[in-house]
Amino acid sequence: MTAGEMTTIKVPVAVRDKLRERAARQHVTQAEALERLLDEAPHEDINRWVAEESARWKPLLDRLA
């Protein structure tokens, strides 16, 4: 990634510090740590995400009932 492909974002110091600590634990850059968090986050459309998860867990929950 070149400097021309980067930007600065403003976040509270506490958020910056948490991101820095996570990146250090994962041995990646802060940008890579943030990208991983975004990729792992639940779907933006929470209603669809809940419906998908409910469908995925339904067979197991039916067996427990």
ABEGO torsion letter per residue (X at the ends): XBAAABBBBBBBAAAAAAAAAAAAAAGBBAAAAAAAAAAABBBABAAAAAAAAAAAAAAAAAAAX
